[in-house]
Amino acid sequence: MEQELESKNRELANAAMNIVYKNEMLNNLHHELTNLNDSNGNKLSNDQIRKVSKLIDEAHNDDRDWDLFEKSFNEAHENFFKKLKAEYPELVPNDLKLCAYLRLNMSSKEIASLLNISTRGVEIRRYRLRKKLNLPTTKNLTEFLLEV
């Protein structure tokens, strides 16, 4: 049973890291796009950049990756989200995502890439999550989530 849980956690971590890689590639693509010149050496028009940027943003905001991850996470962690939501009904979907990534012991940088926010944004979300969970500053957030 424990080996199976470890195996599922590894699969989840790999899936999350693939999402991180995809998001980093999309960010790199967006950066390169803004610095791209046409055959005459001129910058691309704002309209051209906007069209491709919209596609990149849509790929960032695609929830299919999260839906698959959530399903697998629930299988591996026995309805973790339901337990958390039952005990803390004020948690919103973004809070639950953060909880899942923290339970997998992911770094702030990895979480930032998954959520498409800055590492400072992750720190702010962690702070707000601690408040919603009424955790004292002496209690480690990740350890708390592992105990749920």
Backbone as CSV, one residue per row, in Angstrom:
resi,resn,N_x,N_y,N_z,CA_x,CA_y,CA_z,C_x,C_y,C_z
1,MET,0.834,-1.198,0.000,0.000,0.000,0.000,0.878,1.261,0.000
2,GLU,1.905,1.246,0.852,2.798,2.409,0.930,3.579,2.594,-0.372
3,GLN,4.006,1.476,-0.971,4.733,1.556,-2.239,3.828,2.111,-3.341
4,GLU,2.570,1.706,-3.311,1.618,2.198,-4.303,1.426,3.706,-4.159
5,LEU,1.332,4.183,-2.913,1.183,5.620,-2.664,2.420,6.372,-3.148
6,GLU,3.601,5.824,-2.867,4.845,6.458,-3.336,4.870,6.530,-4.859
7,SER,4.430,5.444,-5.481,4.406,5.399,-6.942,3.444,6.447,-7.495
8,LYS,2.260,6.562,-6.909,1.280,7.563,-7.356,1.809,8.975,-7.133
9,ASN,2.488,9.193,-6.007,3.069,10.512,-5.740,4.136,10.863,-6.770
10,ARG,4.930,9.870,-7.160,5.948,10.117,-8.194,5.270,10.482,-9.517
11,GLU,4.194,9.761,-9.843,3.453,10.067,-11.069,2.890,11.483,-11.023
12,LEU,2.330,11.857,-9.873,1.782,13.206,-9.713,2.876,14.252,-9.853
13,ALA,4.008,13.999,-9.217,5.122,14.949,-9.296,5.597,15.080,-10.740
14,ASN,5.672,13.953,-11.453,6.088,14.003,-12.861,5.078,14.776,-13.708
15,ALA,3.792,14.539,-13.460,2.761,15.261,-14.208,2.863,16.758,-13.928
16,ALA,3.056,17.110,-12.664,3.178,18.528,-12.302,4.415,19.140,-12.943
17,MET,5.511,18.400,-12.957,6.737,18.941,-13.554,6.583,19.096,-15.066
18,ASN,5.804,18.224,-15.701,5.524,18.392,-17.134,4.720,19.659,-17.380
19,ILE,3.798,19.956,-16.480,3.018,21.193,-16.599,3.933,22.399,-16.396
20,VAL,4.840,22.299,-15.423,5.813,23.376,-15.182,6.628,23.609,-16.444
21,TYR,7.117,22.523,-17.041,7.929,22.634,-18.256,7.129,23.293,-19.383
22,LYS,5.866,22.860,-19.562,5.005,23.435,-20.600,4.832,24.936,-20.371
23,ASN,4.553,25.321,-19.131,4.340,26.735,-18.829,5.600,27.558,-19.035
24,GLU,6.742,26.992,-18.665,8.004,27.711,-18.896,8.261,27.881,-20.387
25,MET,7.944,26.851,-21.174,8.109,26.954,-22.625,7.176,28.016,-23.206
26,LEU,5.953,28.070,-22.706,5.012,29.089,-23.173,5.516,30.487,-22.812
27,ASN,6.065,30.639,-21.608,6.622,31.934,-21.208,7.807,32.318,-22.092
28,ASN,8.683,31.352,-22.383,9.830,31.616,-23.260,9.365,31.983,-24.666
29,LEU,8.361,31.277,-25.141,7.807,31.563,-26.456,7.252,32.982,-26.507
30,HIS,6.522,33.373,-25.462,5.961,34.726,-25.405,7.081,35.774,-25.393
31,HIS,8.127,35.517,-24.626,9.259,36.453,-24.556,9.939,36.584,-25.922
32,GLU,10.179,35.449,-26.571,10.824,35.472,-27.887,9.941,36.192,-28.908
33,LEU,8.648,35.987,-28.800,7.711,36.617,-29.718,7.801,38.135,-29.643
34,THR,7.905,38.660,-28.448,7.950,40.116,-28.296,9.258,40.703,-28.834
35,ASN,10.287,39.869,-28.951,11.572,40.348,-29.474,11.801,39.980,-30.938
36,LEU,10.803,39.386,-31.564,10.929,38.895,-32.931,10.826,40.037,-33.942
37,ASN,11.638,39.937,-34.979,11.610,40.906,-36.075,11.206,40.204,-37.360
38,ASP,10.609,40.965,-38.289,10.257,40.374,-39.583,11.491,40.329,-40.483
39,SER,11.306,39.917,-41.747,12.444,39.760,-42.668,13.153,41.079,-42.960
40,ASN,12.492,42.211,-42.755,13.117,43.520,-42.975,13.775,44.060,-41.714
41,GLY,13.718,43.302,-40.628,14.323,43.761,-39.373,13.405,44.622,-38.535
42,ASN,12.153,44.730,-38.934,11.186,45.528,-38.175,10.478,44.656,-37.143
43,LYS,10.090,45.290,-36.071,9.306,44.578,-35.052,7.967,44.167,-35.654
44,LEU,7.442,43.054,-35.160,6.122,42.633,-35.617,5.081,43.623,-35.117
45,SER,3.969,43.694,-35.824,2.927,44.639,-35.419,2.279,44.162,-34.119
46,ASN,1.710,45.117,-33.394,1.031,44.787,-32.140,-0.109,43.807,-32.376
47,ASP,-0.773,43.935,-33.518,-1.883,43.043,-33.838,-1.389,41.601,-34.007
48,GLN,-0.261,41.438,-34.695,0.310,40.108,-34.888,0.718,39.502,-33.537
49,ILE,1.376,40.286,-32.736,1.831,39.814,-31.421,0.626,39.484,-30.531
50,ARG,-0.390,40.314,-30.586,-1.582,40.120,-29.756,-2.280,38.794,-30.083
51,LYS,-2.361,38.450,-31.386,-3.013,37.209,-31.797,-2.298,35.990,-31.211
52,VAL,-0.989,35.969,-31.338,-0.220,34.824,-30.833,-0.203,34.833,-29.306
53,SER,-0.128,35.999,-28.704,-0.164,36.099,-27.242,-1.470,35.558,-26.683
54,LYS,-2.558,35.797,-27.401,-3.860,35.289,-26.962,-3.855,33.765,-26.947
55,LEU,-3.271,33.159,-27.976,-3.171,31.695,-28.021,-2.319,31.161,-26.865
56,ILE,-1.237,31.846,-26.567,-0.361,31.440,-25.466,-1.106,31.551,-24.143
57,ASP,-1.838,32.639,-23.956,-2.618,32.825,-22.727,-3.680,31.745,-22.576
58,GLU,-4.322,31.380,-23.677,-5.335,30.326,-23.627,-4.703,28.996,-23.222
59,ALA,-3.505,28.725,-23.718,-2.805,27.490,-23.345,-2.436,27.509,-21.862
60,HIS,-2.052,28.675,-21.347,-1.737,28.816,-19.919,-2.961,28.548,-19.062
61,ASN,-4.108,29.014,-19.523,-5.328,28.947,-18.717,-6.154,27.689,-18.970
62,ASP,-5.610,26.743,-19.710,-6.326,25.498,-20.000,-6.394,24.648,-18.734
63,ASP,-7.599,24.319,-18.316,-7.786,23.574,-17.062,-7.741,22.059,-17.237
64,ARG,-7.537,21.577,-18.435,-7.503,20.119,-18.626,-6.369,19.480,-17.850
65,ASP,-5.201,20.131,-17.815,-4.070,19.605,-17.042,-4.457,19.491,-15.574
66,TRP,-5.080,20.547,-15.051,-5.464,20.539,-13.644,-6.518,19.464,-13.369
67,ASP,-7.485,19.299,-14.263,-8.541,18.306,-14.057,-7.962,16.895,-13.939
68,LEU,-7.021,16.561,-14.816,-6.368,15.248,-14.750,-5.551,15.116,-13.470
69,PHE,-4.832,16.176,-13.134,-4.014,16.167,-11.928,-4.897,15.979,-10.694
70,GLU,-6.009,16.708,-10.633,-6.909,16.636,-9.471,-7.471,15.227,-9.304
71,LYS,-7.865,14.611,-10.388,-8.414,13.258,-10.333,-7.365,12.285,-9.791
72,SER,-6.165,12.345,-10.330,-5.087,11.465,-9.875,-4.713,11.749,-8.425
73,PHE,-4.702,13.018,-8.078,-4.345,13.411,-6.709,-5.367,12.853,-5.719
74,ASN,-6.643,12.946,-6.055,-7.695,12.419,-5.181,-7.593,10.905,-5.022
75,GLU,-7.225,10.211,-6.088,-7.046,8.760,-5.999,-5.889,8.414,-5.067
76,ALA,-4.818,9.165,-5.166,-3.631,8.880,-4.363,-3.786,9.338,-2.916
77,HIS,-4.559,10.374,-2.701,-4.649,10.976,-1.361,-6.057,10.943,-0.775
78,GLU,-6.794,9.915,-1.100,-8.084,9.622,-0.483,-8.971,10.850,-0.262
79,ASN,-9.386,11.442,-1.333,-10.319,12.569,-1.265,-9.827,13.717,-0.381
80,PHE,-8.583,14.033,-0.525,-7.943,15.122,0.221,-8.748,16.420,0.096
81,PHE,-9.181,16.731,-1.126,-9.906,17.981,-1.357,-11.236,18.001,-0.612
82,LYS,-11.940,16.881,-0.622,-13.234,16.822,0.069,-13.059,17.029,1.567
83,LYS,-12.037,16.375,2.133,-11.770,16.522,3.571,-11.442,17.976,3.902
84,LEU,-10.572,18.562,3.101,-10.140,19.938,3.338,-11.318,20.902,3.189
85,LYS,-12.108,20.699,2.160,-13.251,21.578,1.905,-14.318,21.422,3.004
86,ALA,-14.480,20.204,3.526,-15.455,19.979,4.592,-15.033,20.695,5.876
87,GLU,-13.741,20.673,6.151,-13.236,21.300,7.374,-13.072,22.814,7.239
88,TYR,-12.769,23.263,6.023,-12.534,24.689,5.773,-13.343,25.109,4.529
89,PRO,-14.646,25.306,4.677,-15.502,25.592,3.515,-15.194,26.915,2.808
90,GLU,-14.449,27.809,3.457,-14.156,29.102,2.823,-13.013,29.015,1.801
91,LEU,-12.395,27.842,1.656,-11.320,27.688,0.676,-11.888,27.721,-0.741
92,VAL,-11.207,28.472,-1.600,-11.612,28.583,-3.002,-10.745,27.637,-3.843
93,PRO,-11.124,27.379,-5.095,-10.353,26.442,-5.928,-8.850,26.743,-5.992
94,ASN,-8.479,28.016,-6.067,-7.046,28.335,-6.103,-6.345,27.933,-4.801
95,ASP,-7.046,28.049,-3.667,-6.484,27.610,-2.394,-6.256,26.101,-2.416
96,LEU,-7.214,25.378,-2.973,-7.102,23.916,-3.027,-5.946,23.482,-3.925
97,LYS,-5.746,24.197,-5.026,-4.608,23.896,-5.898,-3.307,24.090,-5.132
98,LEU,-3.203,25.203,-4.435,-2.001,25.487,-3.657,-1.778,24.401,-2.610
99,CYS,-2.832,23.981,-1.942,-2.730,22.921,-0.936,-2.189,21.628,-1.540
100,ALA,-2.674,21.278,-2.724,-2.216,20.052,-3.388,-0.728,20.137,-3.705
101,TYR,-0.310,21.253,-4.259,1.102,21.407,-4.619,1.993,21.440,-3.382
102,LEU,1.513,22.052,-2.318,2.287,22.075,-1.075,2.374,20.683,-0.468
103,ARG,1.291,19.927,-0.554,1.297,18.566,-0.014,2.303,17.699,-0.760
104,LEU,2.535,17.999,-2.032,3.547,17.281,-2.815,4.947,17.842,-2.569
105,ASN,5.029,18.810,-1.647,6.308,19.395,-1.240,7.024,20.092,-2.403
106,MET,6.255,20.795,-3.224,6.835,21.515,-4.352,7.373,22.859,-3.880
107,SER,8.372,23.341,-4.579,8.973,24.630,-4.237,8.076,25.775,-4.699
108,SER,8.305,26.949,-4.141,7.531,28.130,-4.539,7.727,28.433,-6.021
109,LYS,8.931,28.207,-6.522,9.215,28.467,-7.934,8.404,27.525,-8.826
110,GLU,8.328,26.245,-8.453,7.559,25.284,-9.228,6.065,25.621,-9.171
111,ILE,5.593,25.975,-7.980,4.183,26.329,-7.811,3.854,27.581,-8.630
112,ALA,4.771,28.544,-8.627,4.556,29.779,-9.389,4.364,29.461,-10.872
113,SER,5.165,28.560,-11.387,5.048,28.193,-12.795,3.728,27.470,-13.057
114,LEU,3.322,26.602,-12.135,2.058,25.876,-12.305,0.857,26.804,-12.278
115,LEU,0.901,27.808,-11.417,-0.221,28.730,-11.260,-0.097,29.952,-12.165
116,ASN,1.026,30.041,-12.874,1.299,31.170,-13.770,1.274,32.504,-13.019
117,ILE,1.957,32.516,-11.867,2.106,33.728,-11.063,3.564,33.844,-10.650
118,SER,3.931,34.948,-10.001,5.305,35.139,-9.544,5.535,34.359,-8.245
119,THR,6.787,34.178,-7.887,7.084,33.502,-6.612,6.579,34.350,-5.447
120,ARG,6.603,35.655,-5.598,6.036,36.533,-4.567,4.533,36.290,-4.441
121,GLY,3.874,36.069,-5.572,2.451,35.749,-5.563,2.168,34.466,-4.797
122,VAL,3.067,33.482,-4.923,2.921,32.225,-4.181,3.058,32.495,-2.685
123,GLU,4.028,33.324,-2.311,4.225,33.652,-0.894,2.981,34.338,-0.318
124,ILE,2.397,35.229,-1.089,1.184,35.928,-0.644,0.034,34.931,-0.482
125,ARG,-0.104,34.024,-1.444,-1.172,33.025,-1.354,-0.969,32.095,-0.157
126,ARG,0.296,31.750,0.112,0.581,30.906,1.283,0.164,31.631,2.564
127,TYR,0.498,32.897,2.640,0.144,33.697,3.814,-1.375,33.730,4.002
128,ARG,-2.091,33.994,2.924,-3.558,34.064,2.992,-4.168,32.708,3.337
129,LEU,-3.567,31.643,2.819,-4.040,30.295,3.125,-3.862,29.994,4.614
130,ARG,-2.714,30.377,5.159,-2.474,30.174,6.598,-3.545,30.867,7.424
131,LYS,-3.923,32.067,7.006,-4.968,32.805,7.731,-6.311,32.080,7.649
132,LYS,-6.653,31.588,6.458,-7.918,30.876,6.295,-7.948,29.586,7.117
133,LEU,-6.784,28.955,7.274,-6.693,27.708,8.027,-6.483,27.956,9.526
134,ASN,-6.352,29.232,9.885,-6.099,29.620,11.289,-4.880,28.904,11.868
135,LEU,-3.813,28.858,11.078,-2.587,28.193,11.532,-1.702,29.162,12.295
136,PRO,-1.195,28.748,13.451,-0.235,29.604,14.154,1.081,29.651,13.372
137,THR,1.838,30.686,13.571,3.101,30.838,12.825,4.103,29.748,13.175
138,THR,3.900,29.088,14.298,4.826,28.026,14.710,4.568,26.726,13.948
139,LYS,3.411,26.590,13.320,3.051,25.358,12.611,3.436,25.468,11.142
140,ASN,4.153,24.464,10.631,4.571,24.418,9.238,3.365,24.083,8.361
141,LEU,3.128,24.884,7.337,1.969,24.718,6.459,1.990,23.373,5.734
142,THR,3.143,23.005,5.181,3.253,21.745,4.448,3.011,20.567,5.374
143,GLU,3.590,20.598,6.569,3.374,19.522,7.530,1.899,19.413,7.893
144,PHE,1.250,20.551,8.075,-0.184,20.561,8.390,-0.986,19.864,7.280
145,LEU,-0.653,20.189,6.026,-1.388,19.611,4.897,-1.104,18.117,4.753
146,LEU,0.067,17.680,5.138,0.373,16.248,5.106,-0.428,15.481,6.140
147,GLU,-0.831,16.162,7.210,-1.590,15.515,8.279,-3.088,15.442,7.987
148,VAL,-3.549,16.216,7.007,-4.992,16.236,6.689,-5.425,14.890,6.126
